[in-house]
Amino acid sequence: MIATAPPFVPSTNSGQALRFSKDERRVFQQNHRLNVATDNEISRRRGSRKSRGATIVSAAPNRRAISLLALGLLIAGCAALFSASLSYSAEPDLKPGDTIGPQNWERVKGMVGENLLNRIKRGYSFQIKNDRSIGPPREFVAATAKYAGTVKLGPKGELLNYAAGQPFSNVDSSDPQAGLKMAWNFYWRWIGDDYKTGGGTGQGKIIRYAIERDGSERRADVLHHSIKTRGRVSLSADVVLPGYEHIDWMQLRADEYPRDTSGTTTLEIRYASPDREDDLYIYVPSIRRVRRAPPIQRCATIAPSEFNFDDINSFGGKITDFNYRLQGRFKMLGNFGQDQIPFARRPGDYLPSRESWSVVDTYALEITPKDRNYCYPKKVIYIDPVNYEAFWTMIWDGSGSYWKEQFAFRSPVKLPDGQEVLSVGAVVIANLKNGRSTLVDAVRVYNQGYQPSLFTLATLQTVMRGGTIR
């Protein structure tokens, strides 16, 4: 079904207020301590209804902040003052074991994308479950505590003094730059010092299904290796690889199947400077040449899927090329613990038939391009505030029509040192204009010890001579 209008655009100015439940507080006490504004800030807000809902989220343990909050509530004498200062909204009435389907789709309206909501109306059903929260590894948390206090924004929106961890441990939602700071937190979320996407699947690679409107499917097998050259916290004592201070990350991606695309390999390099464009090199077997793709290539669909390069990981654009607005905090449906990999589904359909969904706390971050010629006029991602991973991505076209909808499940995995972390699991993107969709099984393995010498043009030349990047 083609949507002719955006599903919903939540905003702190539209009556959707920020809410912190008991479960949220427990999660943040364990991972990203909740720190509300000082008494002076609360007093200021009480005098101005326009500033209602502003909060500060702290990623560093902050028992003093929790104590101050308790003291403030005690002095106030009741919870009403606290509720007024934070503008609470109604809590979803979903509980584990509830079944959602066409008979009660209204219960999840506003908690899923419009496309999925329409599928529920037409018969899709699932159960609600509880998910346990798994935070980033201890070395990332330690890096955040050590370095976050020194990070600042530069005149072009770039990061200054960044070393490792989450750049901004405190983001005040009333800050005019809150959206940009959240975008940087998303960009530098924990994803290991390196990883192999698909390495945690049974086949050891990404398995992708392009599904046509008529239900026909086309499978593709993809190898994907990535390395962070800055912000490293696990594999060495250095937070940056010597000689790579000017690079954020590098990626290699190679098609293995089907035969007509096998061998197509891309090398992607993201530079730290806001003034330097990405390098994107593509080896095309049919012409046996390596060519450098222009930046606009990031908007090109990675055929035959519905993803483009900036759809990978929900939003893969260069942070300083976009504008950001923090829309607020919202309860959405997601999945922190995918039960089956790959999940069970009907042939020709991308929806899981046996997976349950849970209620997930998210921030909604609106992303608009500075370049008016960019492919996506507006994208909104819904980020979990513990790991800064995106559960939902919604995209609109230039006329304001709802265009694409993406959701991503998560799957717990073990690091080489035994710590448990979250990996991406299955990812689905649906194009509502052409009726096509793409399903990807992408569970990762982290901290494989890749060397930066793998991510060079020499590797593409090796592929050109018949080698592989496996």
N, C-alpha and C positions, 0 to 999 in steps of 0.2 A: 504494500500500500504506500502511495506517495503522500507524505505529509505536506500540507500547504501552509503550515504555520509552525513556529517554534513550539515545542511541547510545553515547556514552562521555563521561565527565566527568573530563578529565585533571586531576590534582592533584599538586603536588610532594610530597604526603604519601602517595600511593598507589603509590609505586615508580617513577613516571615522573619522571626527574630532568632537570635542566637540562643541556644539552649545547652546546658551542661547537666547531664544526668548523673546519678550516683555511679553508674558503670563507667562513664567517661572520666569522672574524678579518680576512680580506682585505677584506670588505665594510665592516666597521666601521672599519678603518684608513683607508679612503677616505672614509667618510661619518660614522660615529658612534662613533669609537674605543672599543674595548672596554677597560674598566678594572675589574680585579678587586679584591677587598678587600685591605686592607693585611695585612702579616704578623701583626700583633696580632689582627686579625679572624679570620684563618685559624687561628691558634692557639686562639682562643676556640671556633671551630666544631669543631675536632678534639676538644674536650672535651665537645661536646654534639651528638649525632647528630641531634637534632631540628632543628638550624639548618642542616643540610646543604643545599647547592644555592643559597645566597644569593649573588647577584652584583650588581655595579653596572654599569649601562649608561650610557656617556657619549656624548652627541651632539656634543661639542666635540672637536676634535683634541687628543690628549693623549699625545704621544710619551713623556713622562716616566712615565706609567702603564705603557705597554708595556715600557719599560726596567726599571721596578721589577719587573714580572712576570718578565721574563727573568732578572734578578738573583736573584729569589726561587727560581726553578726551578734555577738553577745552584747556589745554596747548598744547596738540598734534595738535590741530587745525582741525582734521578731524577724522572720524570713521575708516579710513583705518588702522591706527596704531593699534587700539584696535582689529579690526578684524584679523589682522595678528598675534597678540600676542595670540589670543584664537583659531585661525584656525577654522573659522566658516565653517559649512557644509550646504548644501542646505536644506531648510525647506520643509517638506512634503506639497504637494499641496492639501491635503484633507480639506474639509470644511463641516460643519454641513449640512445634507440633501443629501450629495453625496451617491449614491448607488454603492457598490462594489460587483462584481460578475465575472463570467467567461469571460465577455466581456472586463474587465479592471483590471484583477488580478495583473497586473504589478505595479499598483499604490500602492499596499501594500506589495510588495516584500521587504523582510528585516524587516518588521514591525510585522510579525507573524511567528510562527513556520512553518517549511517545511510541516508538516502534514496538518495543517489548510490551508496553501497556496494551496496544492494539492486538498483539498476539494473545495476551491473556484474555482479552474480551472475546476472542474467537476460539478459545478452547485450551490454551496452554495453562498448565497448573503445576504447582510445586509446593513444597513445605517450607516452613520457616524453621531455622535451627539457631542454636547458639554457636558462636565461634570464639575460640580463645585468641587473645591478642599476642602476637610475637613481635617484639621490637628489634631494632638493629643490634648488631653484635657489640660487645662491651668496648672494643677498641674504638669504634665509631663514636659511641657515647662519650668516651674519654676525650677524643679529639675535639668534639663539640665543646665540652667543658673547658678545654685548654685554649682553643683558638677563637671561638665565636665572638668574644668580647672585643677583638681587634678589627673585625671586618666592617668595612664601610662601603657605601655606594659612590661611584665616581660620577663625573659630570655627564657621561653618556650611558649611565645605568650599569656600568661594569662593576665588578667586584674589586675592591682594593684590600690588600693585606690578607687575602684568603690563603689558608694553608691546608686545612682538612676538616672533616666533620661537617655538620650542618652550619651554614654561614650565620644564620640569625636565630639564636635560641629564644629571643623575645620578639614577637611581632604584635604590635598594637593595631587592632583593626581600624582604629580611627586615624592611623598614620596615613597620609596621602600616598606614601610609597609602600604600603602594606602589600599590595598586589605584586609589585616587583620583588619584594623580599620573599614572598611566598614562592614566586617563580624560581628564584635562586635556590631556595630550600629544596624545591622539587628537582631542580637540575642537579644539585650536589647531594641528593639522597643517597643512602647506602645502596650500592649495587656491586660490591666487591671491588678489589683492586683489578680484577679481570673476570671474565665469565665467558662461558660457551652457552649461547641460547640454544635450547633443544638438547643440551647434553644430559639433562635429567629425564628425557623420554626413553622409552624402551629401545628406540632406534639410534639414540645418541645424536640426533639432529632435529631441526625444525620440520614438522610435518604440517603442510598447509593444504587446505581444501578450498578451491574456488568454486562457489555454488551459483549456478545460473538461476534465473527466475523460474525456469521450468523444472528445477530440481536436479538437473544433471550436474555432475561434479568432475573436477579435474584436480588431481593430486600433484603436489610438488614437494621435493625434499631439498632442504636448504641447510648449508653449514654457515654458522655465524659465530665469529670470535670477536671479542671486544676487550680493550685494555684502557684503563685510566692511567694517564701519565702524571696527573696531578691529583691531590686529595687522597693519596694512598694511605692506608692505615694498618694493613695486615702483613704484607709479604716482605716488607723491609723497614728499616728504621727511618728511611727518608720518605717524606710526604710527597716528594716529586722525584721522578726519574732524572738523574743528571743529564743535562743536554736537552731536556724536553720541557723546560719551564714555559715555553711559548705554546704548548699544545695541551688541551684538556683531555682528549681521548682519541682513539683510533679504532676503526672497525673493518673487518673483512667479512664479506658475505659472498657465498658461492652456491650456485644452483647445481644440484646433483641429478635431479630427475624432474621432469621427463627429458627425453633425449634431445628434443628440439631446443631446449634452453640449457642443457647440461654444459657446465664449464663457464657460463657467464659469471664473472666475478667482479665485485666492486670493492674498492678501497676508499674509506671515508676518513677524513682528518678534520677535527674541530680545533680551531685555533683560539687561544685565550683573548687575543686582542679584538675589541669590538669593530675595528677597522679592517680586519682581514677576513675574507670570505673562506668558507670551507673549501677544502680540496675533495673532489669526488672523481675518482678514476674508475673506468669501466673497461674490462676486457670482454670483447664480443667475439665468440668463437667463429661466427659465420664470416667475419672479415679478418680474423686473426690479427686484431689490432687492439692496443690499449689507447683509449681516448680520454681526455679530461672533459668532464661534463660541466656545463655552465651552472651557476647557482639555481636557475629556474628549474633544473632537472629534479630538484628536491620535491617539486610539485607533481612530477610525472608519476603516474600509477606504476607500481611494480607489477607488471603484467604477469599472470592474468588475475592478480588479486585486486582488491579494492583499497589496499594500503598505498600511500606514497611514503617517501623517506621520512617526512615529518610526522607521519602517523605512528611510526615505530616508537614503542614505549609511550604511546598516547600523544606525546608532544616532544618532538626532537628538534625543534627549531633553535636557532641561535637566540639566546635570551634578549640581547640588546636590539634585535630586529623587530620587537613587538612591544605593544602596550598591554598593561594588565590592570584588572580591577577585581578586588576581592569582594565577591557578591555576598558572602556570609557562610554560615555553617548549617549543614542540613543532614538529616537522616536519609540515607539511601539504602538500597538493597545491594549486597555484594556477596563475596565468598572468600573467606580467609583460609579455607581448608578444602580444596577440591578433592572429592572422594575418589574419583576414578580418572586416570590419565592413560589414554584419552577418555573423555566422558562418553557415556552411552547416548546415542541420538538416533533418530529415524533417518534413513538415507534421504539425501536431498534437503535436509533441514539442519540448521546450525544451533538449535536450542538443545540443552541437555535434558534428557528424559528422566534422569534419576538423581540429579544434584539438587540439594536444598540451598536456600539463600538465607542470609542473615542480615540483620539491621546493622549498618555501618555508619559511623560518624564521619562526615567529610567536610572539607572546605570546598566551596565552588569558586574557581578562578577563571575569569573571563579573559580571553586572549584575542587581541585584534592586531593586525599587521600594520607596521609603519609604511610599508610599500603597498599602495592601493592595487597593484597588479598581482599581489600574492593570491594564491589559489583559494585560501579559506578566509573570507571576510570576518568570520567570528567562530571561535572554538571555545567551549567551556569544558574544563576538566574538573572532576570531583576527586579530591585528594584526601587520603586518610592522614590524620594529623600525627600519627605515631611514626610511620615509615615514609610518609610523603609519596606513596605510590598512588597512581590514579586507578579508580575502579570504573568510572564512567567517563566517556568523552562524547560530546555532542557538537555537531558542526552545522552551521547555517550558510546558505549561499548569499550572493549579493542582493537578492530580492527579499531576503528575510525568510525564505522557505527552509524548512528543516531538511537537511541533505544527508548527513551520515550520522550513524550512532554506533558507538563502540563500548563494549564492556570487557573487563579483564578479571578472571578469577586468579586467586593466589594459592600457592601450594607450599607447605613447609618442607624445607630441605636441610640437610646437615652440611656444615662446613668441614674442611679437612681436620680442623681441631675439635670437632664434635659439637660446636655451637649450632643451635637451630635458628634458622632465619626464614624469611619469606621469599619465595621466588614467584615470578609470574607463572601462571599455569596455562589455561586456555584463554585465547583472546578471540573475540568475534567483532567484525565490523560489517555493518549493513549499509548499503547505498540505497536510499529510499527513492531515488530518481530512476535508476535503471533496474531495480529489483534484484541486483546481485549482492552476494555476501561472501565473506572469507572467514574461515575458521583456522586458527593456528594453535598447534600444541607446541609450547615453547618453554617447558620447565628447564631451568638453568642449573649448571654446576659452576661454582665460584672458586676464585683464587687458585687457578691452574698453573700459575707461574709463567705466563707467556712473556716472551722477550719482545721489546719494541722492534727488533730487527725483522720480526715476522710481518709487521704492518708497513711494508714498503713496496715500491714499484717492482723491486726484484721478485717479490712473491707473485705478482701478476705475470711477470715474464716466465716464472717457473710453470705457472698454470698454462701459459701459452705454449710451452714446450711439452705439454702433456702431463705435468705434475698436478698435485692436488694440495689443498690446504688442510686436509684432514689430519 
